[in-house]
Amino acid sequence: MLRLGLGLCALALVASQTACVSMSSLQTAETLEKGKKQTTFGGGTFNSEETSGTTKLKTDLPYVEASYREGFGKDFDAGLKITIIGSYTADAKYRIYDGDAFDFSVGGGVGYLEYSTGTGAAETKHTAYDLMLPVYASYRFAETFAMYVTPRYVYRMANTSGATSASASTTLTGGAAGVKIGKSWGMYLEAAHQKDTKSDFTMMQYNVALFWEEAGGIFSKMF
């Protein structure tokens, strides 16, 4: 199954010069207190669609991912995320409005994907880099239920080297929307969408993830 997923993702990359970097947000606009951490584990499906001439190319892939977030100070947190088939994301956000129920934050992040296709003289290395500029808005209806939206702008650079060499860049717009159920533990239900601004290439991602929050941040002790 993993080999099939890698092959399909490689096909999508070659066809569209875009990468299967996770689009999930899995966070509201609220920020974690310093020394508090949130861990998530979940997965879902990744779907893409593009028209090449008269052929419509579709990709449907399952995936799993895990993330870790930590509060580093008042209204500031940051996190790391790993997604199978091997993409990595780091991001941070700062809350600029803290209301009774409504919160608004701005953030930034980077994403990375690397894999190889072929063997020997035919081996080709594929890499992709994302620069992400999201904003976060959320509304807490109750202590254990909140809704959120995360509009996002992405600048993506994709490169191949080895048997085939090429590079391309593109911009994507879209974002994620979902609900957070629970307080110190619970689940996220989320859908995400992104579209290439230079073509008809579109991506959808559906995600279910369990989360738990607790004291004892690893990195904030250094600050």
Residue pairs with C-beta under 8 A, 6 or more apart in sequence:
1 62
2 84
2 85
5 61
5 62
5 63
5 84
5 85
6 85
6 115
8 59
8 60
8 61
9 20
9 59
9 61
9 85
9 115
10 115
10 117
10 126
11 57
11 59
12 18
12 20
12 48
12 57
12 59
13 19
13 20
13 126
13 128
13 158
15 50
15 52
15 57
16 48
16 50
16 57
16 196
16 199
16 201
17 158
17 166
17 168
17 170
18 48
18 128
18 156
18 158
18 170
18 172
18 196
18 201
18 203
19 87
19 113
19 126
19 128
19 130
19 156
19 158
20 46
20 61
20 63
20 85
20 87
20 113
21 83
21 87
21 89
21 111
21 112
21 113
21 128
21 130
21 156
22 63
22 65
22 81
22 83
22 87
22 89
22 111
22 205
23 152
23 174
23 176
23 192
23 193
23 194
23 203
23 205
24 44
24 65
24 81
24 83
24 176
24 190
24 192
24 205
24 207
24 209
25 134
25 136
25 148
25 150
25 152
25 175
25 176
25 178
25 190
25 192
26 40
26 42
26 67
26 81
26 178
26 188
26 190
26 207
26 209
26 211
27 38
27 69
27 79
27 93
27 136
27 148
27 150
28 103
28 136
28 138
28 140
28 146
28 148
28 180
29 93
29 95
29 103
29 104
29 105
29 136
29 137
29 138
29 148
30 95
30 103
30 105
30 138
30 140
30 146
31 71
31 75
31 76
31 77
31 93
31 94
31 95
31 105
32 38
32 69
32 70
32 71
32 77
32 213
33 71
34 71
34 72
34 73
34 74
34 217
34 220
35 70
35 71
35 215
35 216
35 217
35 220
35 221
36 70
36 71
36 213
36 214
36 215
36 217
37 68
37 69
37 70
37 71
37 213
37 214
37 215
37 216
37 217
37 218
38 68
38 69
38 70
38 79
38 211
38 212
38 213
39 66
39 67
39 68
39 69
39 211
39 212
39 213
40 66
40 67
40 68
40 188
40 209
40 210
40 211
41 64
41 65
41 66
41 209
41 210
42 64
42 65
42 187
42 188
42 207
42 208
42 209
42 210
43 62
43 63
43 64
43 65
43 207
43 208
43 209
44 62
44 63
44 205
44 206
44 207
44 208
45 60
45 61
45 62
45 63
45 205
45 206
46 59
46 60
46 61
46 62
46 63
46 203
46 204
46 205
47 58
47 59
47 60
47 61
47 203
47 204
47 205
47 206
48 57
48 58
48 59
48 201
48 202
48 203
48 204
49 56
49 57
49 58
49 59
49 200
49 201
49 202
50 56
50 57
50 199
50 200
50 201
50 202
51 57
51 200
63 83
63 84
63 85
64 83
64 84
65 81
65 82
65 83
65 84
65 207
65 209
66 81
66 82
67 79
67 80
67 81
67 82
67 209
68 79
68 80
68 81
69 77
69 78
69 79
70 77
70 78
70 79
70 217
70 218
70 219
70 220
71 77
71 217
71 220
72 78
72 219
72 220
72 223
73 220
73 223
75 94
75 95
75 96
75 98
75 105
76 92
76 93
76 94
76 95
77 92
77 93
78 90
78 91
78 92
78 93
79 90
79 91
79 92
80 88
80 89
80 90
81 88
81 89
81 90
81 91
82 88
83 89
85 115
86 113
86 114
86 115
87 111
87 112
87 113
88 111
88 112
88 113
89 109
89 110
89 111
89 112
89 130
89 132
90 109
90 110
91 107
91 108
91 109
91 110
91 132
91 134
92 107
92 108
92 109
93 105
93 106
93 107
93 108
93 134
93 136
94 105
94 106
94 107
95 103
95 104
95 105
96 104
96 105
96 106
97 103
97 104
97 105
101 139
101 140
101 141
102 137
102 138
102 139
102 140
103 136
103 137
103 138
103 139
103 140
104 135
104 136
104 137
105 135
105 136
105 137
106 134
106 135
106 136
107 133
107 134
107 135
107 136
108 131
108 132
108 133
108 134
109 130
109 131
109 132
109 134
110 129
110 130
110 131
110 132
111 128
111 129
111 130
111 132
112 127
112 128
112 129
112 130
113 126
113 127
113 128
114 125
114 126
114 127
114 128
115 125
115 126
116 123
116 124
116 125
116 126
116 162
117 123
117 124
117 126
118 124
118 162
118 163
121 163
122 163
123 162
123 163
124 160
124 161
124 162
124 163
124 164
125 160
125 161
125 162
126 158
126 159
126 160
127 158
127 159
127 160
127 161
128 156
128 157
128 158
128 159
129 156
129 157
130 154
130 155
130 156
131 154
131 155
131 156
132 152
132 153
132 154
133 152
133 153
133 154
134 150
134 151
134 152
134 153
134 175
135 150
135 151
135 152
136 148
136 149
136 150
137 148
137 149
137 150
138 146
138 147
138 148
138 149
138 180
139 146
139 147
139 148
140 146
141 147
143 183
144 181
144 182
144 183
144 186
145 179
145 180
145 181
146 179
146 180
147 177
147 178
147 179
147 180
148 177
148 178
148 179
148 180
149 175
149 176
149 177
150 175
150 176
150 177
151 174
151 175
152 173
152 174
152 175
152 176
152 194
153 171
153 172
153 173
154 171
154 172
154 173
154 174
154 194
155 169
155 170
155 171
156 169
156 170
156 171
156 172
157 167
157 168
157 169
158 167
158 168
158 169
158 170
159 166
159 167
160 166
160 167
170 196
170 197
170 198
170 199
171 196
171 197
171 198
172 194
172 195
172 196
172 197
172 203
173 194
173 195
173 197
174 192
174 193
174 194
174 195
174 203
175 192
175 193
175 194
176 190
176 191
176 192
176 193
176 205
177 190
177 191
177 192
178 188
178 189
178 190
178 191
178 207
179 188
179 189
179 190
180 186
180 187
180 188
180 211
181 187
181 188
181 189
182 211
183 213
184 212
184 213
184 214
185 210
185 211
185 212
185 213
186 210
186 211
187 208
187 209
187 210
187 211
188 207
188 208
188 209
188 211
189 207
189 208
190 206
190 207
190 208
190 209
191 204
191 205
191 206
191 207
192 203
192 204
192 205
192 206
192 207
193 202
193 203
193 204
193 205
194 202
194 203
195 201
195 202
195 203
196 202
